[in-house]
Amino acid sequence: MDGAIPLRVRRLRPGARTPERQSDLASGFDVHACLEDGPLLVGEAPVRVPTGIAIAAPAGIDVQVRPRSGLTARGVITAFGTVDADFRGELHVTMYCLPSTGSFEVRDGDRIAQVVVSRLAPVVWQEVASLDDTERGVSGWGSTGV
């Protein structure tokens, strides 16, 4: 693929699966649980679910772990995460359930999250004495006020 970002992935255990798109136009690559000791019960307390893979992202590439909308709609939450370019350990997905959900059983091979890959913008922080005014100003922290 012309212009494709090379992401190296290593399977750390048998049964680990490489992230994969579920449709040609999907922005995320689904990540699967890799559980050697049977199902894992996820409740209200955060649980780290192993994937059995390690990813090597090149410098300047942002790899984000994001929730799957189907699980979120059922009250099963995946915490956002970042795979830094210098991290070489196993990718774990932090999951928990909303109190009203109770618990959720994760089985080996289940799609538990997705990774989205993008390029990082080069940034130089410039400290200033003041910022320019906008119509919104300081209103609506956490939302646009709608």
C-alpha positions in Angstrom: 0.0 0.0 0.0 1.5 3.3 -1.1 2.1 5.6 1.9 1.2 2.9 4.4 2.7 3.2 7.9 4.8 0.1 8.8 3.7 -1.2 12.2 5.6 -4.2 13.4 3.6 -6.6 15.6 4.9 -9.6 17.5 2.8 -12.5 18.7 3.9 -13.3 22.2 1.9 -16.5 22.7 0.2 -19.0 20.4 -3.4 -17.9 19.7 -2.5 -14.2 19.7 -4.1 -12.4 16.7 -2.8 -9.5 14.7 -5.2 -6.5 14.8 -7.5 -6.4 11.9 -10.1 -4.2 10.3 -13.7 -5.6 10.2 -14.5 -3.6 7.0 -12.5 -1.9 4.3 -13.4 1.6 5.4 -13.0 1.0 9.2 -10.6 3.5 10.9 -9.8 1.0 13.7 -8.2 -2.4 13.8 -9.9 -4.7 16.3 -7.8 -6.2 19.1 -8.5 -9.6 20.5 -8.2 -11.0 24.0 -5.5 -13.7 24.4 -6.4 -15.7 27.5 -4.5 -18.9 28.1 -6.2 -19.7 31.5 -9.8 -19.5 30.4 -12.4 -16.7 30.5 -11.8 -13.5 32.5 -14.6 -11.8 34.4 -14.7 -8.0 34.2 -16.7 -6.1 36.8 -16.7 -2.6 38.2 -13.0 -2.6 39.1 -10.6 -2.1 36.1 -9.1 -5.3 34.8 -6.1 -5.5 32.4 -6.9 -8.0 29.6 -3.9 -9.4 27.8 -3.8 -9.4 24.0 -0.7 -11.6 23.4 0.8 -9.0 21.1 3.5 -6.3 21.3 3.5 -3.4 18.8 6.5 -1.4 17.6 5.4 1.9 16.2 7.8 4.2 14.4 8.7 7.5 15.9 6.1 10.1 14.9 3.2 7.6 14.9 0.3 7.6 17.4 -1.2 4.3 18.2 -4.3 4.7 20.4 -6.3 2.0 22.1 -10.0 2.9 21.9 -13.3 1.3 23.0 -15.5 -0.7 20.6 -18.9 0.9 20.3 -20.8 -2.4 20.5 -19.3 -3.2 24.0 -19.8 0.4 25.2 -23.4 0.3 24.2 -23.7 -2.8 26.5 -22.1 -1.0 29.5 -18.7 -2.6 29.0 -16.1 0.1 29.0 -12.6 0.1 27.6 -10.2 2.8 28.8 -8.4 4.8 26.2 -4.7 4.1 26.0 -1.6 5.0 24.0 1.1 2.7 22.7 4.2 4.9 22.8 6.9 4.4 20.1 9.4 3.2 22.6 7.1 0.7 24.4 7.8 -3.0 23.5 5.7 -4.8 26.2 2.5 -6.7 25.7 -0.5 -4.6 24.9 -3.1 -4.9 27.6 -6.6 -3.5 27.4 -8.1 -2.0 30.6 -11.7 -2.9 30.9 -14.5 -2.4 33.4 -18.3 -2.5 33.6 -20.8 0.2 34.5 -22.5 -0.6 37.9 -25.8 -1.3 36.1 -24.1 -3.8 33.8 -22.9 -6.1 36.6 -20.2 -8.2 35.0 -19.0 -9.3 31.6 -17.1 -12.5 30.6 -14.2 -12.0 28.2 -13.2 -15.2 26.4 -10.1 -16.0 24.4 -10.3 -14.4 21.0 -13.0 -11.9 21.8 -12.7 -8.5 20.1 -12.2 -6.2 23.1 -10.9 -2.9 21.7 -9.6 -1.3 18.6 -6.4 0.5 17.8 -6.4 3.6 15.6 -3.2 4.8 14.0 -2.3 8.4 13.0 0.7 10.6 12.5 1.8 12.9 15.3 2.0 16.6 14.5 5.3 18.2 15.3 4.7 20.6 18.3 6.7 23.3 19.9 5.1 24.7 23.1 5.2 28.5 23.3 4.5 30.0 26.6 2.8 33.4 26.3 1.4 36.1 28.7 -2.1 36.0 27.2 -4.2 34.2 24.6 -6.4 35.8 21.9 -10.1 36.2 22.6 -12.8 34.1 21.0 -16.6 34.1 21.1 -16.6 31.1 23.4 -13.8 32.4 25.6 -13.6 30.5 28.9 -17.2 29.2 28.8 -18.2 25.6 28.4 -15.3 23.6 29.8 -16.1 20.0 28.9 -18.5 20.9 26.2 -19.4 23.7 23.8 -22.3 24.6 26.1 -24.9 22.7 24.1 
